[in-house]
Amino acid sequence: MSIYEEFGVRSIINVSGTSTRVGGAIMPDAVMDAMVRASKESVSMTELQAAASRAIVKVTGAEAGYVTAGASAGLTQGTAAILAGLDPGKMERLPDTTGMKNEFIIAREHRNGYDHAVRLAGAKLIEVGMNEMVAGAGVRRTEAWEFEAAITENTAGITYTATADSQPPLEQVIAIAKKHNLPVLVDGAGQVPPTANLKRFIEMGADLVAFSGGKAIRGPQSSGILCGKRDLIMSVALQHLDMDEFFHIWEPPEDFIDKDRIVGIPRHGIGRGFKVAKEEVIGLLMGLRMFVDGSYEPDYAERRKHIEYIVDGVSGLPVEPTVIAPKEGAPSLHLKLDTAAIGKSAFDVSLELKRGNPAVFVQEEGLPDDKLIILSLNLNQERTEALTQRLREVLKKKG
């Protein structure tokens, strides 16, 4: 019996990927072992985050880094740092930004549910561009000049959602931001792999970049990385750490927080609710180490074998398989359904898989196009065999 069944919850076969709704990536034994070891001792959280900053700097090239409670928390904390700087008075006021520069420019096509994280800190989003291509009314996407045209005396920064094909190019947006001395906050939550992206946005000149720690890095699902300018990360720390300290005997590591640059320490800041446990910090750092040093590469090769097993297993069924094998990361499988032959829509199939035993959760992005998308990161041989059997049961021809 699994630990979940012990508490009355069924475990699932997760081929949906690393989303929070399906529990994220399964952590490697080395990450879990590191977290268990961390749980058995106490530590100064300020010193631990300082050590994390040094580790993050090595792999990102940023001036400083911080372990956050996921990428979304990183966006809120990064926004708060831009709004308040190193002013404890402003830190105390957030999310009330009355009388403060509080506007963040964002491309309309970059808007999504996660920009709530930016608004949560007290920022007001100013949209630029038009979704003409989505609306079928044009061929142009948001252009860099539109960001510059929207800058006013109330502009505090620019927020940018990074994807494989985000427009306008981030380099152009950063150039405009630097011209006007504005910070750029990048949402890079799902942009690793490739490993090179850990450095790419910083090398372009982004001031803060948020990454998820529970996806391909395979740290705790509730962890993330925020990296960027030292002053901003210092502000993040001051608004996140347990600050119930006496200023005159508080001794943070000098390379992490320059005590001489602040007039006092704020009380618990807006980031205090995004607590990160010592075990999670260590788990994230171990996962990051393994991700960067290539420890996961043998796993990716093993996942390819699992995908090939599934392809063989669905042979003869009314589906057309396509294997997607990126240069970095785990492969995936797209199954195009012959819905007429099966007598079910992709939505019907997905629901049947969810309700079955074992329950299977596929990536639902392809369902409107009659595709089942199977992401392999969480597969092992036992799950692969059970998954293949369920697919054969559900995808057989009607009649």
C-alpha positions, 0 to 999 in steps of 0.5 A: 500500500502506498503512503497515499492510499494509507491516507485514503488517496489514490496514486496516479500514473502521471504522464501529464508532466511536472504540473502542480496539479499532478504533484510535479516531478518525482524527485530523485533518491539523491534529492530525497536523501539530501532533504532527509539529512537536512531535516535532522539539523538546525541552521540559520536560514539567512546563512542557508539562503546566502549559501544558496545564492552563491550556488545559484550564482555559479550556474546562472552568472547572476549577481545573486540568487534566492530559493523561493516557494516556486516560480510564482512566488518568485515573481511576487517577491521580485516585483516587491523588490522592484517596488520597495528597493531597500526602503523598509518603509515601502516594504512595510506598506506593500501591497499598498503602492499609493503614491509609488511608482507601481506600473509594470508594462507587459505585452498583452499576449504575455498575459496569463494566470500567473501575472496575478503573482505580479499584481499581488505585490501591488503592481498595476499591469499596463498592457501593450500590443494587440493579439491580432494573430489570435483574433485573425485580424493581422499578421503582426505581434507586439513590437518593442517600440510599443513598450517604449511608448507606454513608459511614464513617470509611474512606470516601475518596471517591465515584466516579460513571459519567456517562451520558445517563441515570445515576441518581441525579442527579449533583447529588444525589450531589455535595450529599451528598459536600460535606456530608461533605467527600468528593471526587467522581470522575466518569468522563465518558470518552464524554460529549462531545459535547455540548461543554457537558459539558466544563463541566457536571460541574465546574459541578455541583461534581465534584472531578475529571472524566476525559474521553477525548481520542481520541473526539470530540475526535479527539486521539491515542487514547492521550490523555485529560483530567483536570480538577478541583481544583488540589490534586488535579491537583497530586497527579496531576502529582507521581505521574505526571511523571518526578520524578528531580530535585533538590528544591532546584533543581526549579522547577515553574511556580507556578500548576501545582505549589506547591512550598512545599506539599510537603516533598519530591518522591516518586520515580516514582509510581503514574502513571509507567507512564501516560506521555504523550509531548510529541507526544500532549500537543500533539495532544490540545490541538490536537484540543481547540481544534478541537473547542471552536471548531467546526472539526469542524462541517463534517465532521459535515455531510459525514458526513451525506452519507455516511450518506444515500449508504449509505441510497440504496445499501441501498434495495431490500434487506431492511433498514429504515434509521433515521438518527440525527442528533444536534444535535452530533457525527457522525450514525449509521445503524441498519439493522434486518435482516429476518433471515428474508429474508437467511437470516443473523443480525446476528452472521453478517452482522457476522462476514462483514463483518469477514472480507471485503475490505475488512474492515468493523467495525460497532458491535456493540451492536445485534447482539442486536436484529438491527441493524447500527449504522454510526457515520460519524465515520471515513468519507470518500467512498472508504470510504463507497462501499466500505462500501455495496458490501459491504453490498449483497453481504452483505445481499441476499436468500437464494436 
